[in-house]
């Protein structure tokens, strides 16, 4: 065994465990020691479950010694985003609102991981309720990027990405509503898979958006993501959006050649829709050249502008998120962080027609995508990178700066984010391979082939135990005067009151600052009116359960 145990991939560690050359206890202790040593620098965990992890690792060791090896996750440590319910363990959503919320049952994905023999080392930091931003006004600080501790991890599966990149756990579970697996995976230089809508159960996961939420794996390699997906995928009647489809052998699919696959290159996304720094453009050009060298048929392609997908996603998702937290927003708005409030409060301005029109536009987008998949087996786009500084964060950008990621959630198919390369400062840059619904084998094949040929998996962030965490945090934000006339201000106040909101002066100022952008978004969505188009929407069935903050 050449590598330190904590830097082994799932595939490597599993082979050693099965051959009895590595003990699950040894691997777990290595991860726990690294969590303890680097925890003060990274803030990747909300809860470390050391006693449980040791007990599970010993149980795995005994089982394997008796000849019962459950599969490649048996004895492998995992970290869970702290919106995933765990029986008897805090699931806080990284929020003061749920600071003492102990799960009564395991989420569906946790049950599947337990059945596979995985070892839980802890619950990872996130943005508040998988939303908001890297906030310093919450009970736990935001996670730091292992490549540069003064920089952002991406969100909202922030601690999950930091933990994997820093070798605190071989894999983690994240969620993605508009980029929350892919963004952190890209900024932290790891792999992250967003499965197709309905493939992995969301039951027992605190919801962000009923329409767009997905749950998926984050790991050092695409192969590891394929291994984890094998354990997670499958129908679950407890999730009304779950679907019954044949589950292929995802890992075996990686052995198939990518030669001849047709990949549409969405160059307009990073050149025009969401303009990126020159080094990102160069990295994407190099990625296209590498795929062509592997025999992939890369062709220029185009989809709608990123703003269109972002508008639909935000109008639907923020409305749903406001409804999820409405009781607490009315009763205790001061217990939420400002980043969360900046994003969610403006949803009180959306009307029922805005939600329905956005859902109709969602259906149109799904219909438009069908011929796209006739021409292309997959699409290639940018994700994010290099990571910005934490003190450069501005929560209002959620309303003013669309990103490249919501398209995947809107169109319903899978996407895998991989490290495309590194910028001038040594920070990771990520790309994503996007597929039609249930084309996981295709996107995983392409991501794996690129990863193997690119050589990016030989480079890890350098961290030294005991070093002080840099002092970096945004200064208290000076709010901009609302770009509204008197009548507009009165309208916003009246709509907030209609929702039962009783906001303090600064909370109202947050709402008024973001209100013009939210109203402009509603106007853009509302222009497209066709009463004959049925809205898109996931079927909900009796007995379906998602985890609500109690």
Secondary structure, DSSP 8 states (H G I E B T S, - for coil): --S-GGG--HHHHHHHHHTTSS-HHHHHHHHHHHHHHHHHHH--EEEE-HHHHHHHHHHHHHHHHTT----TTTT-EEEEETTB-BBTBB--TTSGGGTT-BBSS--HHHHHHHHHT-EEEEEE--SGGG-S-S-SSSSS----BTTBTTB---SSSHHHHHHHHTTS-SEEEEEESSSTTHHHHHHTT-EEEE--TTTB--TTBB-S-TTT-EEEEEESSHHHHHHHHHHHBS--TTSTT--------HHHHTTS--TT-EEEE-HHIIIIIT---HHHHHHHHHHHHHHHHTT-EEEE---S-HHHHHHHHHHHHHHHHHHHHHHHHHH-GGGS-HHHHHHHGGGGG--HHHHHHHHHHHHHHHHHHHHHHHH-SEEEEE---S--BGGG--TTHHHH---S-HHHHHH---EEEEEEEE-TTS-EEEEEEE-STT-HHHHHHHHHHHHHHH-GGG------TT----------------S--HHHHHHHHHHHHHTT----HHHHHHHHHHHHHHHHHHHHHHT---TTS--------TT---B---
